[in-house]
Amino acid sequence: MRTGRNDAEQKVIELKGQTESYVSEIKKRLEELIIPDSVSMIGYFTSSLNISYDPEQESLCLGSFHVRNIGNQPLTNPYLCIKLPEDSPFSFSGRYVYEHFKQSLKGPTSWERINDRSSNEEFWLKPLGKTSIEPDETISFTNFQIKWAHNLSYSGTIMGFTYCDQLKEGVAVLNPINLNGITLIQEDENE
């Protein structure tokens, strides 16, 4: 009986040595492996809607725009664009500052609007105090509002685009916000 146990112990020792050899070879090959630089990001909206069917009330979309670096290289000088449809009944507001604002109003998590403030359709924003997005990091422009009234039918898509030094052509959000509704005109009950 003793011989069987010794044979088993010897086999375990051999297998352990073989495993250590394989692990050593795998580590060596991984160290030699060159992982190419990867520049990639995704942008997406999160939102909630408060839709009123009373023509006297406004409806509201409360949203945030998130940008995540899914590559293995930092993304430098990021900025984003939130675009409303032309001639739409939607109005946009959010927490952003302009270049001429006092420094005390510009915090490290603030966003600055960098396009013409008279534009009601495009909102170009860059994060202040943040010049790069590291791999696996997410930045967010939070709590913007889109409002509209129900006295007319409405339809439109809110688009978002992210830009940086490495992706100058921009990357569109994965999930644009689509807002559509038809207002039914009710006849006067006295007629």
Contacts in CASP RR format, 6 or more apart in sequence:
PFRMAT RR
TARGET T0000
AUTHOR 0000-0000-0000
METHOD contacts of the structure
MODEL  1
MRTGRNDAEQKVIELKGQTESYVSEIKKRLEELIIPDSVSMIGYFTSSLN
ISYDPEQESLCLGSFHVRNIGNQPLTNPYLCIKLPEDSPFSFSGRYVYEH
FKQSLKGPTSWERINDRSSNEEFWLKPLGKTSIEPDETISFTNFQIKWAH
NLSYSGTIMGFTYCDQLKEGVAVLNPINLNGITLIQEDENE
35 72 0 8 1.000
37 72 0 8 1.000
37 73 0 8 1.000
38 71 0 8 1.000
38 72 0 8 1.000
38 73 0 8 1.000
39 71 0 8 1.000
39 73 0 8 1.000
39 75 0 8 1.000
39 166 0 8 1.000
39 167 0 8 1.000
40 69 0 8 1.000
40 70 0 8 1.000
40 71 0 8 1.000
41 67 0 8 1.000
41 68 0 8 1.000
41 69 0 8 1.000
41 70 0 8 1.000
41 71 0 8 1.000
41 75 0 8 1.000
41 133 0 8 1.000
41 162 0 8 1.000
41 164 0 8 1.000
41 167 0 8 1.000
41 171 0 8 1.000
42 67 0 8 1.000
42 68 0 8 1.000
42 70 0 8 1.000
42 171 0 8 1.000
42 174 0 8 1.000
43 65 0 8 1.000
43 66 0 8 1.000
43 67 0 8 1.000
43 68 0 8 1.000
43 160 0 8 1.000
43 162 0 8 1.000
43 171 0 8 1.000
43 173 0 8 1.000
43 174 0 8 1.000
44 65 0 8 1.000
44 66 0 8 1.000
44 68 0 8 1.000
44 173 0 8 1.000
44 174 0 8 1.000
44 175 0 8 1.000
45 63 0 8 1.000
45 64 0 8 1.000
45 65 0 8 1.000
45 66 0 8 1.000
45 158 0 8 1.000
45 160 0 8 1.000
45 173 0 8 1.000
45 175 0 8 1.000
45 176 0 8 1.000
45 177 0 8 1.000
46 63 0 8 1.000
46 64 0 8 1.000
46 66 0 8 1.000
47 61 0 8 1.000
47 62 0 8 1.000
47 63 0 8 1.000
47 64 0 8 1.000
47 177 0 8 1.000
48 61 0 8 1.000
48 62 0 8 1.000
48 63 0 8 1.000
49 59 0 8 1.000
49 60 0 8 1.000
49 61 0 8 1.000
49 62 0 8 1.000
50 59 0 8 1.000
50 60 0 8 1.000
50 61 0 8 1.000
50 62 0 8 1.000
51 59 0 8 1.000
52 58 0 8 1.000
52 59 0 8 1.000
52 150 0 8 1.000
53 150 0 8 1.000
54 150 0 8 1.000
55 149 0 8 1.000
55 150 0 8 1.000
55 151 0 8 1.000
55 183 0 8 1.000
57 149 0 8 1.000
57 150 0 8 1.000
58 147 0 8 1.000
58 148 0 8 1.000
58 149 0 8 1.000
58 150 0 8 1.000
59 147 0 8 1.000
59 148 0 8 1.000
59 149 0 8 1.000
59 150 0 8 1.000
60 145 0 8 1.000
60 146 0 8 1.000
60 147 0 8 1.000
61 145 0 8 1.000
61 146 0 8 1.000
61 147 0 8 1.000
61 158 0 8 1.000
61 177 0 8 1.000
61 179 0 8 1.000
62 143 0 8 1.000
62 144 0 8 1.000
62 145 0 8 1.000
63 142 0 8 1.000
63 143 0 8 1.000
63 144 0 8 1.000
63 145 0 8 1.000
63 146 0 8 1.000
63 177 0 8 1.000
64 140 0 8 1.000
64 141 0 8 1.000
64 142 0 8 1.000
64 143 0 8 1.000
64 144 0 8 1.000
65 80 0 8 1.000
65 82 0 8 1.000
65 140 0 8 1.000
65 141 0 8 1.000
65 144 0 8 1.000
65 160 0 8 1.000
65 173 0 8 1.000
66 138 0 8 1.000
66 139 0 8 1.000
66 140 0 8 1.000
67 78 0 8 1.000
67 80 0 8 1.000
67 133 0 8 1.000
67 138 0 8 1.000
67 139 0 8 1.000
67 140 0 8 1.000
67 162 0 8 1.000
68 133 0 8 1.000
68 136 0 8 1.000
68 137 0 8 1.000
68 138 0 8 1.000
69 75 0 8 1.000
69 133 0 8 1.000
69 134 0 8 1.000
69 135 0 8 1.000
69 136 0 8 1.000
69 137 0 8 1.000
69 138 0 8 1.000
70 135 0 8 1.000
70 136 0 8 1.000
71 135 0 8 1.000
72 135 0 8 1.000
73 135 0 8 1.000
73 166 0 8 1.000
74 132 0 8 1.000
74 133 0 8 1.000
74 134 0 8 1.000
74 135 0 8 1.000
75 132 0 8 1.000
75 133 0 8 1.000
75 164 0 8 1.000
75 165 0 8 1.000
75 166 0 8 1.000
75 167 0 8 1.000
76 131 0 8 1.000
76 132 0 8 1.000
76 164 0 8 1.000
76 165 0 8 1.000
76 166 0 8 1.000
77 126 0 8 1.000
77 131 0 8 1.000
77 132 0 8 1.000
77 164 0 8 1.000
77 165 0 8 1.000
78 126 0 8 1.000
78 127 0 8 1.000
78 130 0 8 1.000
78 132 0 8 1.000
78 133 0 8 1.000
78 139 0 8 1.000
78 162 0 8 1.000
78 163 0 8 1.000
78 164 0 8 1.000
79 114 0 8 1.000
79 124 0 8 1.000
79 125 0 8 1.000
79 126 0 8 1.000
79 127 0 8 1.000
79 162 0 8 1.000
79 163 0 8 1.000
79 164 0 8 1.000
80 124 0 8 1.000
80 125 0 8 1.000
80 126 0 8 1.000
80 141 0 8 1.000
80 160 0 8 1.000
80 161 0 8 1.000
80 162 0 8 1.000
80 163 0 8 1.000
81 122 0 8 1.000
81 123 0 8 1.000
81 124 0 8 1.000
81 125 0 8 1.000
81 159 0 8 1.000
81 160 0 8 1.000
81 161 0 8 1.000
81 163 0 8 1.000
82 92 0 8 1.000
82 122 0 8 1.000
82 123 0 8 1.000
82 125 0 8 1.000
82 141 0 8 1.000
82 144 0 8 1.000
82 158 0 8 1.000
82 159 0 8 1.000
82 160 0 8 1.000
83 121 0 8 1.000
83 122 0 8 1.000
83 123 0 8 1.000
83 158 0 8 1.000
83 159 0 8 1.000
83 160 0 8 1.000
83 161 0 8 1.000
84 90 0 8 1.000
84 92 0 8 1.000
84 120 0 8 1.000
84 121 0 8 1.000
84 122 0 8 1.000
84 146 0 8 1.000
84 158 0 8 1.000
85 121 0 8 1.000
85 155 0 8 1.000
85 156 0 8 1.000
85 157 0 8 1.000
85 158 0 8 1.000
86 121 0 8 1.000
88 121 0 8 1.000
88 148 0 8 1.000
88 154 0 8 1.000
88 155 0 8 1.000
88 156 0 8 1.000
89 148 0 8 1.000
89 149 0 8 1.000
89 152 0 8 1.000
89 154 0 8 1.000
90 146 0 8 1.000
90 147 0 8 1.000
90 148 0 8 1.000
90 154 0 8 1.000
90 156 0 8 1.000
90 158 0 8 1.000
90 179 0 8 1.000
91 120 0 8 1.000
91 146 0 8 1.000
91 147 0 8 1.000
91 148 0 8 1.000
92 120 0 8 1.000
92 123 0 8 1.000
92 144 0 8 1.000
92 145 0 8 1.000
92 146 0 8 1.000
93 144 0 8 1.000
93 145 0 8 1.000
93 147 0 8 1.000
94 143 0 8 1.000
94 144 0 8 1.000
94 145 0 8 1.000
95 110 0 8 1.000
95 111 0 8 1.000
95 142 0 8 1.000
95 143 0 8 1.000
95 144 0 8 1.000
96 110 0 8 1.000
96 111 0 8 1.000
96 112 0 8 1.000
96 113 0 8 1.000
96 123 0 8 1.000
96 125 0 8 1.000
96 141 0 8 1.000
97 105 0 8 1.000
97 106 0 8 1.000
97 110 0 8 1.000
97 111 0 8 1.000
97 112 0 8 1.000
97 113 0 8 1.000
97 128 0 8 1.000
98 112 0 8 1.000
98 113 0 8 1.000
98 117 0 8 1.000
99 112 0 8 1.000
99 114 0 8 1.000
106 112 0 8 1.000
106 128 0 8 1.000
107 128 0 8 1.000
107 129 0 8 1.000
108 128 0 8 1.000
108 129 0 8 1.000
108 130 0 8 1.000
109 127 0 8 1.000
109 128 0 8 1.000
110 127 0 8 1.000
110 128 0 8 1.000
111 125 0 8 1.000
111 126 0 8 1.000
111 127 0 8 1.000
111 128 0 8 1.000
111 141 0 8 1.000
112 125 0 8 1.000
112 126 0 8 1.000
112 127 0 8 1.000
112 128 0 8 1.000
113 123 0 8 1.000
113 124 0 8 1.000
113 125 0 8 1.000
114 124 0 8 1.000
114 125 0 8 1.000
114 126 0 8 1.000
115 122 0 8 1.000
115 123 0 8 1.000
115 124 0 8 1.000
125 141 0 8 1.000
127 139 0 8 1.000
127 141 0 8 1.000
130 139 0 8 1.000
133 139 0 8 1.000
133 164 0 8 1.000
146 158 0 8 1.000
146 177 0 8 1.000
146 179 0 8 1.000
148 154 0 8 1.000
148 179 0 8 1.000
150 183 0 8 1.000
151 183 0 8 1.000
152 183 0 8 1.000
153 181 0 8 1.000
153 182 0 8 1.000
153 183 0 8 1.000
154 179 0 8 1.000
154 180 0 8 1.000
154 181 0 8 1.000
155 179 0 8 1.000
155 180 0 8 1.000
155 181 0 8 1.000
156 178 0 8 1.000
156 179 0 8 1.000
156 180 0 8 1.000
157 176 0 8 1.000
157 177 0 8 1.000
157 178 0 8 1.000
157 179 0 8 1.000
158 176 0 8 1.000
158 177 0 8 1.000
158 178 0 8 1.000
158 179 0 8 1.000
159 172 0 8 1.000
159 173 0 8 1.000
159 176 0 8 1.000
160 172 0 8 1.000
160 173 0 8 1.000
160 176 0 8 1.000
161 170 0 8 1.000
161 171 0 8 1.000
161 172 0 8 1.000
161 173 0 8 1.000
162 170 0 8 1.000
162 171 0 8 1.000
162 173 0 8 1.000
163 169 0 8 1.000
163 170 0 8 1.000
163 171 0 8 1.000
END
